[in-house]
Amino acid sequence: MNLFQGKPKKHPDFEVTWDEEADDILRKSGNYTLEQIHNDFELDPLNRAVKVDPDLPYFVTPVLDRRYSVIWQLSEGAEKKIAKVSAVVPLRFAGVAEGLTLKQRVKTAVQRASNGRVALDF
Amino acid sequence: MAKNSVHVLFVHGVGRHSQLSSLLGAYQALRSDLRSTEVPHPADDLLNKRWQLEEFNQVGPPPYLKLTTLYPEEPGPLNAYIYEANYAELSGVIRENQPLDITYLFIGFDLAVNVARQRLNRAWSAGALSLLRDTQIAAVVQRLSEVFVAATVPILGIPSLLLRNYTKGFVSNFVRFFEDIATFAMDGQSEKLLAEHFKKNVSNIISSKQFTASPNHTDGDTLVIIAHSLGTVVTHNYLIGQWQNGGPQVPQKLLTFGSPIGLVCWMWLFLDFQRMTFDASGRRTGDEYFAWTPVPAPTSPLQKVQWINVVNHLDPIATVFPTSYASLAMQEPALVQALDGKAVLHHYIRTGGLLSVGAAHNDYFVDRRTFCDIVSRVAGLAPDADPPPPERSPGTHWQDALLHLRLLWWLSWLLGIGALYGYFRLLTDSFPESRRFAYMIPYIFPPLTIAFLGFFQKLFFGRPTKRTREEVLGAVYWLDMHSFPYKLRRLVTRIPIVTPLFALLLSRSPKVVIRIGRLLLGFIPTFFAMFLPLIFLAPPGQGLTSTVFSFVADHPVGTGALIILFALYTTAFAACQFVGCWREVLVKVGVPANR
């Protein structure tokens, strides 16, 4: 973290909210990691984002050199788009897992990372 | 990558010699930022919380770390075993039993280069025009070998002895590096010891209870070898052996970094083969420099391997080599069938700038964004499916290298000139400045300084070796500035009284006296070159020798300072010449930036 860098930039079109459970997962790796992931994600939530499923408003965005993935829900607010973060997992979701869709992989990974405390509504 | 387990064997180059050093070094580099002075933080863990350490087996053999994935549904292996083969440690044991003399090692190498270079020049003159580029490279290699010969004066000679409290770390690394190379390349028995040790390590991994083998690499565990520096040469040798024997123990993936394979293969072709043409027919001249035996091309189908080679900016050991060097005996069309991607895949990284040249060879793991990503992918610790982070292009890499080498040449030259000026300032305090500069002129040309030091080292110690016999030495040219001192020495030693007199002296003297005598002898030309300007201070009728000795007697502390400054000057000029030759080789080879 650069102390002289000033406030981290945020994407002007997005309002980002972080679920408590998502932050709890991150705190296991320390608040420093949490801040880095917040900053990286809030800079541009749609940067290299992939839709979890064509019919769902959920996205997976790789952050921190693609070491983590942020799972979040997109909705339209009055002035800005809203990105509601549900969980962060230490995976890239690259490649194809045998017999599993991305939706299933994300759901399983989130359950593991949060010890079952986060249940995604899909 | 198979779903079962991946087994990653790290093969050491020259360097630290404690057991587990590369194993823990690689593991720690992936899990924390080794350059950070803070206690490691989870934010720096490239494996995140995806992998957990399940077992640390220090017994082996070989010792290993077992990592297990916490996300078994994700693509990739379930377990990762990390092993190490400590080549340098074993080599150290071998050399402890039989130490080498580095001065003779360098001179022997220089002599062999002389012989091979002149042989190549003759072939080119006889019409082998395709050898033009190799003859040009050979000329630069000759000057490079002379740098090593000359550098033994300040690095191993009297100056180093006087400053041993400050230089012993550097000197021991310098010596150790070349001893290790000689052990594997020139000492046939030791090469076999190391090769067998390596083979046994791989065999132990494959036959261990944790390894699920499968014929044809289809659905069993994955074997990955990640080798650094000289470890890459040992691994290359292993791969050739496995291909040759149709052996099943070929790794599916091979990552080499900081690898001198390009340099070593070229040197082998240059020193031991006629017209740079690999010949596995079994014919030997008996004067080969390397201890290796050329093996013919394998006849059975080869096990496929994915070979990635990584080169760091300004790493003096690392080479990019043509795919044909993967097996010198094979025709390229057949060889590429055995390589995933039909070639050795080269990647370029940059961990530092202009002054990183001393550290570049050992700093690969510092590059967490690109190099650690490559390691993680090759080792199956990160998914290999999404696009890798952007890399340096070969053009940018070589362009930067050529520019930085030019700057380094000037920097080391200026450092040498600074030391030289300090030296002359101290020695000729009473001289007017213009006169002092006039005396400095003969000393300011690095090639001249190195040629002077090299000339006398060769003259004093350039005896025929077991690899370059008297007859071979007799055939090199008089009219060649690099081989002239050898011829002169040969002529002098043929004077009837000289050789018996030396033999008598050596047989009657204790070893320590011989050693000190040799150091003093090697230092005499430097000593006189150092004090040559004093000739202009000598009173009428007094010679240089008596002026020098009276100066030394009158200024003992000042003489010490002079030796330090002169050693700094010669070392800086050796570095300058080394960097100049390195750059020239890149230009002659025709790296992309130069095209």
Interface residues (C-beta under 8 A of the other chain):
Chain A: K28 S29 G30 Y32 T33 Q36 D65 R66 R67 Y68 V89 P90 L91 R92 F93 A94 G95 V96 A97 E98 L100 Q104 R105 T108 A109 R112 A113
Chain B: K3 H41 P42 A43 D45 L46 N48 K49 R50 L70 Y71 E73 E74 P75 G76 R369 D373 A382 P383 D384 A385 D386 P389
